[in-house]
Amino acid sequence: MFGTQQSWPDGTAVGGGPGGNRQLHTSSGEGYPASLHSLSAGPCDSIIRGIVLTKQAVKSFVDKKNPGSERSCFTFTLRDSVEDYINVTCWGSSSHIYDVANQFKITDVVEVQSPQVSNKSNDEKDEKWRPTTSSNYYLSVSENHGRVSLCSEGSGDDLRLLSEEPIGSASDYYSLGDILGAGDAVEQQLVNVVAAVKMVFPIRTITTRNGQQMKCRDVILFDSSVASFSFTLWDEELCQLADTWSLRETVLFITSVKISTNTYRNELAAASGAKTIIVASRDTSVVGALVTEDSSITVSDQQLCIQDVLAAVSSKRNISGQVSAVITSLNLDESCSQVLGRRCLVCRSKVQAPLETCQSASCQNGSPTLELDFDLPITLSDSSGSLERCYFMPGVLSSLLDCPAEQFTQLDDNTRTNLKWRFLLEHFQVSISVSPAAHSTGRPKCRISGIHPVLTR
């Protein structure tokens, strides 16, 4: 392990006394360049250059050898090729480590000079709090030996290209539809996810139960199968990285993200952790595969019958397509509170009366505008069966009825009943998308993104 030798190759005593190097140095030209692929365990009198993939917050603890003082450390992940990346841990006094940590950020190119190269631990507990890497080693740099230096702007441009290269292969990543389809199987698991950025909310500061303050940031993801999926960043470095993402243009390749049920919204959500690495890409071919023009759910052109949809629901599969069916339930003559609902214009969450503001974690720092829309489940039927509790996506039912939600509130009972019978038992071509329940006790989501009357002679 790092620190067990009596001295380093240049004769510097390990754990040297006061007056040692406490600044972040620029390269002095000492040592020789080395690649991560060429490393072997032991002291290393080389310079390793790479791009910072991720960077954790500084952790401080009581120095047992010097009561009353603190020691600190932080870890970052360095990459010097598409395949090779390694964890680097810096140790030292708190003032030194904070100085070092503040000099660079995620996606910067740095040099690590004369680190100690150590074998990864076989103890899973040791690796639990560090990202999984391709290297069999990790690097350590102390306050008294080894240097971490920020490369000047313009140098290391070849390495900066690695900032958009996903880790691993495409088959290593789940789509959002895969996650929802897996349901309980991915609950509390670490998975890799690829999705596009739909919304980024402001950074929030929360206080934990033990009084510790933490930074977090909520992000809404989407892809061609799922319109909205919550992702919470729990690291200040990642929170700041999100400032560089462009809505509906940036695709995130996220490794080791934790999936759990959001108890407030009763749906699966993702959260970053100590092992999470995020690679942001603007590759147009990747973006085009995930992002639709209106950022809504992509529905295929395949013609389905209700039995096809019911079979997919039963086997917990995603399915989308066109259904030719009759509306057999359309309760427009119920009270307005059962027909209409309010949604947050920012995160699209439902807001129940009598609340006047969105209560989701994403919107607690502001007062987003609420919008009134139809929130009425309907039943679709054909000769093969009936599909209950189908909900219209925002604006779709208003367009069909030719009646905005606000105007609907002004209609009397007779008018609403007549409106109901204009469409009930009529034949329609319906664009529908169905995704499985997020957990075993939930319901599948049946969403209608388009509906048009079938003309009959």
HELIX and SHEET records of a PDB file:
HELIX    1   1 LEU A   36  SER A   38  5                                   3    
HELIX    2   2 SER A   94  ALA A  101  1                                   8    
HELIX    3   3 GLU A  124  GLU A  127  1                                   4    
HELIX    4   4 ASP A  157  ARG A  160  1                                   4    
HELIX    5   5 LEU A  161  GLU A  164  5                                   4    
HELIX    6   6 ALA A  170  ASP A  172  5                                   3    
HELIX    7   7 LEU A  176  ALA A  182  1                                   7    
HELIX    8   8 GLY A  183  VAL A  186  5                                   4    
HELIX    9   9 GLU A  236  LEU A  241  1                                   6    
HELIX   10  10 ALA A  242  THR A  244  5                                   3    
HELIX   11  11 THR A  284  LEU A  290  1                                   7    
HELIX   12  12 ILE A  306  SER A  314  1                                   9    
HELIX   13  13 CYS A  336  VAL A  339  1                                   4    
HELIX   14  14 ALA A  361  CYS A  363  5                                   3    
HELIX   15  15 VAL A  396  LEU A  401  1                                   6    
HELIX   16  16 ALA A  405  PHE A  408  1                                   4    
HELIX   17  17 ASP A  413  PHE A  423  1                                  11    
SHEET    1   A 4 TYR A  32  PRO A  33  0                                        
SHEET    2   A 4 SER A  46  LYS A  55  1                                        
SHEET    3   A 4 GLU A  70  ARG A  79 -1                                        
SHEET    4   A 4 LYS A  59  VAL A  62 -1                                        
SHEET    1   B 4 TYR A  32  PRO A  33  0                                        
SHEET    2   B 4 SER A  46  LYS A  55  1                                        
SHEET    3   B 4 VAL A 109  GLN A 113 -1                                        
SHEET    4   B 4 ARG A 147  LEU A 150 -1                                        
SHEET    1   C 7 TYR A  32  PRO A  33  0                                        
SHEET    2   C 7 SER A  46  LYS A  55  1                                        
SHEET    3   C 7 GLU A  70  ARG A  79 -1                                        
SHEET    4   C 7 TYR A  85  SER A  93 -1                                        
SHEET    5   C 7 TYR A 137  VAL A 141  1                                        
SHEET    6   C 7 GLN A 116  ASN A 119 -1                                        
SHEET    7   C 7 GLY A  42  PRO A  43 -1                                        
SHEET    1   D 6 ARG A 204  THR A 207  0                                        
SHEET    2   D 6 GLN A 213  PHE A 222 -1                                        
SHEET    3   D 6 LEU A 190  VAL A 200 -1                                        
SHEET    4   D 6 VAL A 251  ASN A 262 -1                                        
SHEET    5   D 6 GLU A 267  ALA A 271 -1                                        
SHEET    6   D 6 PHE A 229  LEU A 233  1                                        
SHEET    1   E 5 ARG A 204  THR A 207  0                                        
SHEET    2   E 5 GLN A 213  PHE A 222 -1                                        
SHEET    3   E 5 LEU A 190  VAL A 200 -1                                        
SHEET    4   E 5 VAL A 251  ASN A 262 -1                                        
SHEET    5   E 5 ILE A 277  SER A 281 -1                                        
SHEET    1   F 6 GLN A 303  LEU A 304  0                                        
SHEET    2   F 6 ILE A 319  SER A 329  1                                        
SHEET    3   F 6 ILE A 378  ASP A 382 -1                                        
SHEET    4   F 6 GLY A 385  PHE A 392 -1                                        
SHEET    5   F 6 LYS A 445  PRO A 453  1                                        
SHEET    6   F 6 HIS A 427  SER A 435 -1                                        
SHEET    1   G 3 LYS A 350  VAL A 351  0                                        
SHEET    2   G 3 LEU A 340  CYS A 344 -1                                        
SHEET    3   G 3 LEU A 370  PHE A 374 -1                                        
END                                                                             
